[in-house]
Each structure stands twice: as C-alpha cells, then as structure tokens.
Amino acid sequence: MKSYVFSGASALVLGACAYEPTPLPIVIDQQAATNSSVLSPVQYQDPLAGYTYRAPTGPRDWRSVNEEQTEGN
C-alpha cells in the first residue's frame, strides 16, 4: 500500500517540476469568434410553437388497436 502512495506522490512531484510551461491559447482566433459584427443576431423561437395537446384516450382492447395499425388499413 505504501508503494502505491509513494509512486503516486513521486509522479505528482516530478510533474510539478517540469520545465516547459504550457503555452497560452491563441487569443486572436477566439476574439474573431466573439466579434459582434461577424455574428448574426439571434431571434427568439417559441419552443412550443408546433405543440398540440393529445389527451390519453384510455385503455382499449389491444386486438382492435393492432387491427387499426396494420398496413392493410
């Protein structure tokens, strides 16, 4: 158990001592994506625009429902 803890701690210590810093992201590309002159305006769309209420009709006999849904009808 102690060897697992020691190996995990040593990996963290060696990783923290790495010489190369992580490079910064390219900011120019990110600024071009957020430029308001490039983006089109967002218009509101009602999420319930095509909704129609369908109330449950209650339990029916499964044989008659199957007969109604056959390809021959």
C-alpha positions in Angstrom: 0.0 0.0 0.0 2.9 2.4 0.9 4.5 1.7 -2.5 1.3 2.9 -4.3 1.2 6.1 -2.2 4.9 6.7 -2.8 4.7 6.1 -6.6 1.7 8.4 -6.8 3.3 11.2 -4.8 6.5 10.9 -6.8 4.6 11.2 -10.1 3.0 14.4 -8.8 6.3 15.9 -7.6 8.0 15.1 -10.9 5.1 16.5 -12.8 5.2 19.7 -10.9 9.0 20.1 -11.6 8.5 20.0 -15.3 10.4 22.9 -17.0 8.2 23.7 -20.0 5.3 25.9 -19.2 2.0 25.2 -21.0 1.6 27.6 -24.0 -1.1 30.2 -23.9 -4.1 29.8 -26.3 -4.2 31.9 -29.5 -6.4 34.8 -28.5 -6.9 36.3 -31.9 -9.0 33.3 -33.1 -11.1 33.5 -30.0 -11.8 37.2 -30.4 -12.8 36.7 -34.0 -15.4 34.2 -32.9 -16.9 36.6 -30.4 -16.9 39.7 -32.6 -20.4 41.0 -32.9 -20.0 42.3 -36.4 -19.4 38.7 -37.6 -22.3 37.0 -35.8 -25.9 37.2 -37.0 -28.5 38.3 -34.5 -30.3 35.6 -32.6 -34.1 35.6 -32.9 -36.4 34.1 -30.3 -38.2 31.0 -31.4 -41.0 29.6 -29.3 -40.1 26.1 -28.2 -43.8 25.1 -28.0 -44.8 26.5 -31.4 -45.9 23.2 -33.0 -47.3 21.6 -29.9 -50.7 20.1 -29.9 -52.2 18.6 -26.8 -53.1 14.9 -27.1 -55.0 13.7 -24.1 -54.9 10.0 -23.3 -58.0 8.2 -24.7 -57.9 5.4 -22.1 -57.1 1.7 -22.3 -58.5 -0.1 -25.3 -58.6 -3.7 -26.5 -55.2 -4.5 -27.9 -56.6 -6.6 -30.7 -58.6 -3.7 -32.1 -55.7 -1.3 -31.8 -53.5 -3.8 -33.7 -56.1 -4.2 -36.5 -56.3 -0.4 -36.9 -52.5 -0.2 -37.2 -52.0 -2.9 -39.8 -50.5 -2.0 -43.2 -53.7 -3.2 -45.0 -55.8 -0.4 -43.4 
